[in-house]
Amino acid sequence: MATDDSDYKENYMAGAPLLTGGGEWKPKNIIDAISEIQQFYVIESKGQNIPAEFLTLEGTIGFFKMGVGSGFKEAVFVFFLFPVFEFYLIPFVFHAPVTSMKILLNVVPFALLIANTLLCFYVSRYYVGTLTRKAINSLFLGRASILFMKSLLLYALYFCAAKLATPERVWVVAQYFNQNAESFYYGVLSILPHVIPTTIMCSIAMLLSAFLPYGSAYFLDRRRRWKRHKNQAKVTGH
Protein backbone atom coordinates (compact mmCIF):
# COMPACT_ATOMS: atom_id res chain seq x y z
CA MET A 1 0.00 0.00 0.00
CA ALA A 2 1.34 3.40 -0.99
CA THR A 3 1.91 5.12 2.38
CA ASP A 4 4.65 6.11 4.76
CA ASP A 5 5.75 3.24 7.02
CA SER A 6 6.11 5.64 9.92
CA ASP A 7 2.46 6.66 9.54
CA TYR A 8 0.91 3.27 9.00
CA LYS A 9 1.53 0.27 11.24
CA GLU A 10 -0.32 -2.96 11.81
CA ASN A 11 0.04 -4.66 15.20
CA TYR A 12 -1.76 -7.91 15.78
CA MET A 13 -3.33 -8.05 19.21
CA ALA A 14 -5.77 -10.83 20.03
CA GLY A 15 -6.04 -11.62 16.34
CA ALA A 16 -7.17 -8.11 15.35
CA PRO A 17 -4.89 -5.72 13.45
CA LEU A 18 -4.40 -2.34 15.11
CA LEU A 19 -4.14 0.72 12.90
CA THR A 20 -2.28 3.71 14.29
CA GLY A 21 -1.08 7.01 12.91
CA GLY A 22 -2.27 8.93 9.89
CA GLY A 23 -1.90 8.14 6.22
CA GLU A 24 -1.68 9.82 2.85
CA TRP A 25 -3.02 7.25 0.38
CA LYS A 26 -2.21 7.84 -3.26
CA PRO A 27 -3.45 4.84 -5.28
CA LYS A 28 -1.78 4.46 -8.67
CA ASN A 29 -4.75 2.78 -10.36
CA ILE A 30 -8.21 1.48 -9.56
CA ILE A 31 -6.85 -1.97 -8.60
CA ASP A 32 -4.46 -0.31 -6.16
CA ALA A 33 -7.34 1.76 -4.71
CA ILE A 34 -9.53 -1.32 -4.24
CA SER A 35 -6.63 -3.20 -2.61
CA GLU A 36 -6.20 -0.41 -0.08
CA ILE A 37 -9.94 -0.32 0.61
CA GLN A 38 -9.81 -4.07 1.22
CA GLN A 39 -7.10 -3.50 3.84
CA PHE A 40 -9.23 -0.84 5.54
CA TYR A 41 -12.14 -3.29 5.52
CA VAL A 42 -10.11 -6.10 7.10
CA ILE A 43 -9.05 -3.81 9.95
CA GLU A 44 -12.52 -2.36 10.58
CA SER A 45 -14.29 -5.69 10.25
CA LYS A 46 -12.16 -6.90 13.19
CA GLY A 47 -13.89 -4.34 15.37
CA GLN A 48 -11.29 -1.58 15.54
CA ASN A 49 -12.99 1.81 15.70
CA ILE A 50 -11.15 4.18 13.35
CA PRO A 51 -12.15 7.87 13.07
CA ALA A 52 -12.92 9.20 9.60
CA GLU A 53 -10.15 11.78 10.03
CA PHE A 54 -7.57 9.00 9.79
CA LEU A 55 -7.99 9.26 6.03
CA THR A 56 -6.66 12.80 5.72
CA LEU A 57 -7.73 15.41 3.20
CA GLU A 58 -4.82 14.45 0.96
CA GLY A 59 -5.78 10.79 1.19
CA THR A 60 -9.42 11.57 0.39
CA ILE A 61 -8.36 13.64 -2.62
CA GLY A 62 -6.10 10.77 -3.70
CA PHE A 63 -9.06 8.37 -3.90
CA PHE A 64 -11.22 11.05 -5.56
CA LYS A 65 -8.54 11.71 -8.20
CA MET A 66 -8.22 7.99 -8.80
CA GLY A 67 -11.97 7.83 -9.42
CA VAL A 68 -11.80 10.81 -11.78
CA GLY A 69 -8.86 9.30 -13.67
CA SER A 70 -10.61 5.96 -14.02
CA GLY A 71 -13.85 7.55 -15.22
CA PHE A 72 -11.99 9.82 -17.63
CA LYS A 73 -10.19 6.91 -19.30
CA GLU A 74 -13.44 4.98 -19.60
CA ALA A 75 -15.24 7.98 -21.12
CA VAL A 76 -12.45 8.66 -23.62
CA PHE A 77 -12.42 4.97 -24.58
CA VAL A 78 -16.16 5.11 -25.29
CA PHE A 79 -15.97 8.53 -26.96
CA PHE A 80 -13.48 7.39 -29.63
CA LEU A 81 -14.50 3.77 -30.17
CA PHE A 82 -18.28 4.26 -30.03
CA PRO A 83 -18.64 6.18 -33.35
CA VAL A 84 -16.06 3.99 -35.09
CA PHE A 85 -17.96 0.79 -34.29
CA GLU A 86 -21.52 2.10 -34.38
CA PHE A 87 -21.37 4.37 -37.40
CA TYR A 88 -18.62 2.84 -39.52
CA LEU A 89 -17.55 -0.76 -38.81
CA ILE A 90 -20.99 -2.27 -38.14
CA PRO A 91 -22.95 -0.69 -41.02
CA PHE A 92 -20.21 -0.41 -43.69
CA VAL A 93 -17.52 -3.01 -42.94
CA PHE A 94 -19.46 -5.92 -41.45
CA HIS A 95 -22.69 -5.21 -43.39
CA ALA A 96 -25.50 -6.31 -41.07
CA PRO A 97 -23.71 -9.02 -39.03
CA VAL A 98 -25.63 -11.77 -37.26
CA THR A 99 -27.23 -10.81 -33.94
CA SER A 100 -24.58 -12.42 -31.70
CA MET A 101 -21.78 -10.76 -33.67
CA LYS A 102 -23.53 -7.39 -33.55
CA ILE A 103 -23.98 -7.63 -29.77
CA LEU A 104 -20.30 -8.44 -29.36
CA LEU A 105 -19.25 -5.52 -31.57
CA ASN A 106 -21.54 -3.16 -29.67
CA VAL A 107 -19.98 -4.22 -26.37
CA VAL A 108 -16.37 -3.55 -27.44
CA PRO A 109 -16.47 0.26 -27.03
CA PHE A 110 -17.86 -0.20 -23.52
CA ALA A 111 -15.39 -2.93 -22.47
CA LEU A 112 -13.33 -0.74 -20.12
CA LEU A 113 -16.47 0.93 -18.76
CA ILE A 114 -18.07 -2.45 -18.02
CA ALA A 115 -14.91 -3.88 -16.44
CA ASN A 116 -14.41 -0.96 -14.05
CA THR A 117 -18.11 -0.84 -13.19
CA LEU A 118 -17.96 -4.50 -12.20
CA LEU A 119 -14.92 -3.70 -10.04
CA CYS A 120 -16.91 -0.94 -8.36
CA PHE A 121 -19.77 -3.38 -7.74
CA TYR A 122 -17.20 -5.71 -6.19
CA VAL A 123 -15.78 -3.06 -3.86
CA SER A 124 -19.25 -1.97 -2.73
CA ARG A 125 -19.45 -5.15 -0.64
CA TYR A 126 -16.79 -3.60 1.61
CA TYR A 127 -19.01 -0.60 2.41
CA VAL A 128 -18.62 -1.16 6.16
CA GLY A 129 -16.92 1.03 8.74
CA THR A 130 -16.10 4.73 8.90
CA LEU A 131 -12.74 4.68 7.12
CA THR A 132 -13.78 2.21 4.44
CA ARG A 133 -16.95 4.15 3.65
CA LYS A 134 -15.02 7.40 3.33
CA ALA A 135 -12.51 5.87 0.91
CA ILE A 136 -15.24 4.21 -1.20
CA ASN A 137 -17.33 7.39 -1.27
CA SER A 138 -14.33 9.41 -2.50
CA LEU A 139 -13.50 6.86 -5.20
CA PHE A 140 -17.12 6.53 -6.39
CA LEU A 141 -17.77 10.27 -6.29
CA GLY A 142 -14.73 11.02 -8.48
CA ARG A 143 -15.70 8.37 -11.02
CA ALA A 144 -19.41 9.26 -11.04
CA SER A 145 -18.81 13.01 -11.47
CA ILE A 146 -16.58 12.65 -14.53
CA LEU A 147 -18.80 10.01 -16.17
CA PHE A 148 -21.86 12.18 -15.58
CA MET A 149 -20.20 15.19 -17.24
CA LYS A 150 -18.86 13.09 -20.12
CA SER A 151 -22.25 11.51 -20.78
CA LEU A 152 -23.84 14.96 -21.09
CA LEU A 153 -20.99 16.17 -23.30
CA LEU A 154 -21.23 13.09 -25.53
CA TYR A 155 -24.95 13.58 -25.98
CA ALA A 156 -24.61 17.32 -26.65
CA LEU A 157 -21.90 16.85 -29.29
CA TYR A 158 -23.69 14.12 -31.22
CA PHE A 159 -27.04 15.89 -30.90
CA CYS A 160 -25.58 19.08 -32.41
CA ALA A 161 -23.79 17.09 -35.11
CA ALA A 162 -27.01 15.28 -36.07
CA LYS A 163 -28.99 18.51 -36.22
CA LEU A 164 -26.33 20.35 -38.26
CA ALA A 165 -25.91 17.50 -40.75
CA THR A 166 -28.53 18.58 -43.27
CA PRO A 167 -28.42 16.93 -46.72
CA GLU A 168 -27.02 20.16 -48.21
CA ARG A 169 -24.17 20.36 -45.70
CA VAL A 170 -23.39 16.66 -46.01
CA TRP A 171 -23.14 17.03 -49.78
CA VAL A 172 -20.72 19.97 -49.40
CA VAL A 173 -18.45 17.82 -47.22
CA ALA A 174 -18.86 14.84 -49.59
CA GLN A 175 -17.28 16.85 -52.42
CA TYR A 176 -13.89 16.46 -50.72
CA PHE A 177 -14.08 12.68 -51.25
CA ASN A 178 -13.93 13.02 -55.06
CA GLN A 179 -15.07 9.78 -56.71
CA ASN A 180 -16.37 8.48 -53.35
CA ALA A 181 -18.54 11.55 -52.79
CA GLU A 182 -21.80 9.82 -53.59
CA SER A 183 -21.03 6.80 -51.40
CA PHE A 184 -20.09 9.10 -48.52
CA TYR A 185 -23.23 11.19 -48.98
CA TYR A 186 -25.68 8.29 -48.93
CA GLY A 187 -23.73 6.54 -46.19
CA VAL A 188 -23.99 9.54 -43.86
CA LEU A 189 -27.67 10.03 -44.64
CA SER A 190 -28.35 6.37 -43.86
CA ILE A 191 -26.88 6.58 -40.35
CA LEU A 192 -28.23 10.03 -39.41
CA PRO A 193 -31.63 8.74 -38.19
CA HIS A 194 -29.80 6.39 -35.79
CA VAL A 195 -27.35 8.91 -34.30
CA ILE A 196 -29.53 10.45 -31.58
CA PRO A 197 -31.27 7.20 -30.41
CA THR A 198 -27.92 5.40 -30.25
CA THR A 199 -26.27 8.32 -28.47
CA ILE A 200 -29.06 8.36 -25.89
CA MET A 201 -28.42 4.68 -25.18
CA CYS A 202 -24.69 5.35 -24.87
CA SER A 203 -25.24 8.26 -22.47
CA ILE A 204 -27.65 6.19 -20.35
CA ALA A 205 -25.08 3.38 -20.17
CA MET A 206 -22.47 5.83 -18.86
CA LEU A 207 -24.88 7.27 -16.30
CA LEU A 208 -25.84 3.80 -15.08
CA SER A 209 -22.19 2.80 -14.74
CA ALA A 210 -21.60 6.01 -12.77
CA PHE A 211 -24.40 5.66 -10.24
CA LEU A 212 -25.32 1.97 -10.00
CA PRO A 213 -22.27 1.13 -7.83
CA TYR A 214 -23.51 3.77 -5.36
CA GLY A 215 -26.92 2.10 -5.38
CA SER A 216 -25.32 -1.30 -4.89
CA ALA A 217 -23.30 -0.07 -1.90
CA TYR A 218 -26.39 1.55 -0.38
CA PHE A 219 -28.53 -1.56 -0.91
CA LEU A 220 -25.93 -3.89 0.63
CA ASP A 221 -25.46 -1.51 3.55
CA ARG A 222 -29.22 -1.32 4.20
CA ARG A 223 -29.45 -5.12 3.95
CA ARG A 224 -26.65 -5.57 6.49
CA ARG A 225 -28.30 -3.07 8.85
CA TRP A 226 -31.67 -4.84 8.51
CA LYS A 227 -30.15 -8.24 9.24
CA ARG A 228 -28.26 -6.85 12.24
CA HIS A 229 -31.43 -5.23 13.58
CA LYS A 230 -33.36 -8.48 13.04
CA ASN A 231 -30.71 -10.49 14.91
CA GLN A 232 -30.71 -8.00 17.79
CA ALA A 233 -34.50 -8.22 17.95
CA LYS A 234 -34.26 -12.02 18.26
CA VAL A 235 -31.71 -11.76 21.05
CA THR A 236 -33.59 -9.11 23.04
CA GLY A 237 -37.03 -10.45 22.22
CA HIS A 238 -38.28 -7.10 20.89
Beta strands, then each sheet from edge to edge (+ up, - down):
strand 1: 9-13
strand 2: 16-20
sheet 1: 1+ 2-
end
